[in-house]
Amino acid sequence: MRNEIELEGIIEDYLNGKLNEAEAKAFEQLRLNDPAVDHKVVAHKVFLESMNNYAAISDLKHRMNQVHAGIDVDGLSKQLGPHPSFIVNLWRKNKAAIAVAAAFILLTVVTIYSIQQNTQQYGSYEKLNKEMNNLRSSTNSLIRNVKSNQNASKPNVNPGKFGGTGFALSSNGYILTSHHVIEKSDSVYVQNYKGDSYKVKMVYSDPVNDIAILKITDKEFSPLAALPYSLKKSSAGMGEQVFTLGYPKDDVVFGKGYLSSKTGFNGDTLAYQVAINVNPGNSGGPLLDNYGNVIGIINAKESNSDGAAFAVKSKYIAEALNAIPQDSLVRRIATSKKNQLQGLKVTKQIEKMQDFVFMIKVYN
């Protein structure tokens, strides 16, 4: 508790410019190395700005009340107020000009309001996990379930209540998804595009960055081939063409767009904003550039805007991988610049990737 209080004090001094140059440089390095600290800095900055705005408004009201208290309103009204007949004559002679002026004022107000609406994000932050009660099972899944019924030791796997998307981090069954997809779950399964389902367990959880790593524990799982994509640890450029694969329905769905901002919702530095159409079920899906590099994880969208999605930056995937014993990751995702997807047409990239992208099925 004491460390938390001290950290909040340092954050406030940092935002108010009270740290010396060396201290500020050291703290900025801490922000880069610790996403949780960076997240607290962003939240505290918003809090301070809100408090400053409130104080400014309160001060303005106080000064206006002081001025108003010193004015003899009744006396001024009697002394300066026009006779009713004067107002009537003024309206009759100038009603056309007054109407034009009123219309101009109304148009100005509407224009200013529209500009404010277009320059601020007023939509809510909507995570993209989905309910799966009404999803149909694929033909291959039904076939697998029939076979499972013939084997008493293998329970029948039904569609889960909630779900999302995940993608392979290694050939031996480590899978990445969004933390909010699997939080508070009793059991989790993954299903490939052929309809085969496998039991998994959670081996890593990071609620701050909305990341979770799962491990397939099903004995019927066969190791995957070498992963065709690689992980990009450096920052992606604004305007860069990107695509994603995910499970907003019972079949894998392709989406294409571009990176529209290097920060997420309301300036969140943990994420990118992407101009791409996504739906509930896309959470946990990979976001890739044209070279086959994973640059992020789709996890949310802005509710009041079509094509404004958000993706956790890929550097946090690398940090999550460092928490897993390296000798347990067989043929893990590479960080090299060259991969199997580079130079291929989009159709061929999708063909090579679909074995490595999974539907997440969650039971509560």
N, C-alpha and C positions, 0 to 999 in steps of 0.2 A: 504493500500500500504506500509506504514511504517513497519507494522508487518511482511509483506512478505519479505521486504529487510533485516530486522533484523534476520528473520529465515534463510535466505540464508547465512548471515554472520556466524551464529552459525553453520550451516551445514558445511561450508567451514573450520571453525576452528576445528570442530570435525574430518573431514577427514584428515586434516593436523596435527592432534595430538596436537593442541594448547590448548585444554580444560584440566583443572586439573581432577584428578581422580573422585571427587564428581560430577563435571559438566558433565563429560563423562558418568558416571553411570546414572545420571538423564536424560540425553538426550537419552540414549539407552532405558530407560524405556518409554520415550515419543514415540520412534519409535515403540515399541511393542504395545502401547495403541492406536496409531493413524496411520492407514495404509497410509493416505495421506502424512504424514511426512516421513514415511519409503520409499514411492515411490519417493519423492523428493530427498532423500539421495542417492538412487540408480541412479537416473537420473543425479544428480550433480557429482557423482563419475565417471560416464562414461564421462561426459563433461570434468572434470579435467584431466582424463587420456588421452583424445583426445588432449587437449591443451598441456599437457606435451610431448606427442609424437611429436606433430607439432614443439614444441620448440626445441626438441632434433634434429630433422631432419634439421631444419633451421640452428642450430648451427654447425652441421656437414658439411652442404653445405658451410657455411661461412668459416670454417677452411680449407676445401679442396680448395676453391677458393684462399685463401691466399697463401697456399702452391704452387698451380699451377702458381700463378702470379710471384713467385720467381724463377721459373724454366725456363731456356733457352731451350725451346723445339727444336727449329730449330738447335741450336748448338749441342745439345746432339744427335739429329738424324743423323747429318752428321758425328759426331765423333764415335758413337757407332753402327750405323746402319750397318747391314751386306750387303755385295755385293749381288745383285740379283742372281748371279750364285751360291752363297753359299746356298741360300734358296732353289733353284731348286734341287741341289744335296742332300741337307738334306731331302727333301720330297721324292726323288726317293729311297734313302737308307732306310728310316724309315717310309714309308707311312702305312705299316701294323700296326706298333706299335702306330702310331698317330691315326689311325682309331679306334683301340681298346680303347685308352685313351679317344677319343671323345665320343664313345658309353658309356663308364663308367660314364663320366661327365653327359651326357644326362640322364642316368638311375638314377643317384643320385638326379638330379634336380626334376625329375618326382616323385621319392619316397618322397622327402621332401615336395613337393606340396600336395601329397596325404595325408601325415600325418597331414598337416595343415588343409586340407579340412575335415578330420575326427574328429578333435579336436575342431572345431569352428562351430557355427550355422550360416551358410550363407543363409539359407532359410528365406523367409519372414513369418511374423506372419499373419495367415489367419483366420479371424473370421468365424464362422460356421452357420450364418443364411443363408437362401436359398430363391430363387425365387420360387413361387408356381403356376405360371400361367399355367404350363403344367401338374400339378398333377391331377390325376383322383379323383373324389369324390367317397367315399365308398358307398356301397349299403344302409347301414343304414342312411348315411347322406342324400342320395337322398330321402329316405322315409320320413325323418324328414322335408325336404324342401317341399315335396308335401303336408304334413300335415300343414305346415306353410302357404302355399298358400291358404288353406281353412280358415285361420284365418287372417282377414284383419289387426288386431292390431299387428300381429307378422311379421316383415319383413323377406323376404327370405335371408338366409345367404349363400353367395357364397364363394368359396375359396379365401383367401387373396392373395395379391401380394408377400408378404414375410412371412417367418415363421421360427419357431424353436421349442424348446421343453420347457416344464415347469413341475414342480411337486408340489404336495400339501404340504403346511406347516401346515394346520389345516383342520378339517373336514367341516368347514363352508365356504370354498371356497377361502382361501388365497393361492396363487400360486407363486412360485419363478421361475424366468427365468433370462437370461442374459440381461443386459441393452441394449446392441447393437441390440438385436432382435426387441425391441419395440420402440427405439428412433425415434423421428420425425414421429410417427404414428398418423393418424387421429382417428382410432378406432382399437380395438383389440378384438379378440374372442379366446376362447380355445375350443378344441374338444377332447373328450375322445376316447378310442379305439373302442367304439361302434358306433361312428359317431355323437354323440350328441354335438351340438355347443352351447356355452354360451357367452354372452357379458361380458366383464370385464373392470375394470378401474384400472389405476395405482395408488397405494397408497404409494409407496416408491421407490426412485430412488437413486442409488449410481454409477455414471459413473466411478469413480476412481477404484472401485473393480469390475465393470461390473456386478452389481446386480440390479434387479428390483423385486418388489413384486406387484402382481396383486390381485384384489378381484373380484370374480364373482358377478355380480349384477343382473343376469337373474332370474326372478321369478320362472322359471320352474326348476331351479337347486335344486336337493335334496341333503341334507347334506351327506357327505361321512361317511364311517365307521371309526373306530379308525385307525390312520396311522400305518402301519405294521413295518416301519423302524424308526430308531432313528438318532440323530445328534451327530457326534463325534467332540468334541471341541478340543481334543488334536491332536498333529501331527501324521500323519500316517507314517509307516516305509517303507523305500526303499525296493523294491522287493515284497511288499505285493500284493496279488492277488485282483483284482478289476473288477467290471462290471458296465455297464451303460444301460439304456433304453432310446430311443429317437426316433425322427421322421424325419430321412433323406428321408423318402418317406411317402406315405399315410397310412402306417401301422407301428405299433410300432416295433422297431428293437433292438435286444439284441447285445451287444458287450462285449468282455471279454479281459482282459490284466493284466498288473502289473504296479506298481508305479516304474518308472525308474529314477526319480530324485526328490529331495525335493524342487527344485526351478524350475521356469518356463523358458520362453524364455529369453535367454541371462542372466540367473541368477536372474530373477524376483522372489523376496521372497514372493509375494502375491499368487503364484500359484505352483502347482505340474506339473511335466512332466510325462506323462503316455504313456506306450507302448500299444496302443490300436487303432484299426481302427475306425475312425469317419469320417463323411461327413457333408456337408452343411445341416443344419436342426437339428444337434445334440446339437447346442448351447442351454444352459439352462437346459440340461438333468442332472440328478443326477449321481454322481460317488460314488459307494458303495463298501465296503469291504465284505469279505465272511460272516461277522457276521450281515449284514444288517444295518450297520452304514453308513450314508451319510458322505463322507469325502471331497467332493468337487462338483463343478459345471463345467461340460464341457463347454468350450467357444471358443476354437481355436485349430489350429494345425499348424505345420511347413509345408510350401507349398512344399518344395523340399525333404521331407522325409515321407515315408509310416510308419504309426504307431507311430508318434511322436505328441501326442495331449497334450493340456494344460487344467488344471482345477483350478479354483479359490478355495482356501482352505476353508473348512467348518467353520472355526472360524469366517469368515466374514458373514456367514449366521446368526450365533448367534447374531452378532452385529446388523444386519439388523432387526432381530426379536425384539430386544430391543427398536427399534424405533416405533414399533406398540403397541398401548395400549393393555396390557395383557388381559383385560377383554373382548376384541373383538375377541380374538383367542380361538375358541371353540375346545377342544381336539387337541391342537397344537402338533407339532412334539416334541418328548421327547428327553432328553439328557441322559437318563439312559443307562446302559450297556446292559440290556436285552430287546429284542424286538421280534416281531412275526416271523421274518425271520431267527433268529439265530437257527442253527442246521438243517435247511431244505436243501434239494437238490436244485440246481439252478433252475430247472424247476418249483418247488413249490414256490420259491422266486419270480420268474417272474409272476406266476399266481396270487400271492397275491398283487404284486405291480402295475399291469397294470391299475387298476382302479384309481391310484393316479398320473399317468404320462399323460400329455396332450400335444397335438399339439397346438402351438401358431400360430394364423393366423392374419396377420397385414395388414391393409389398409392404403395406403398413399394418 
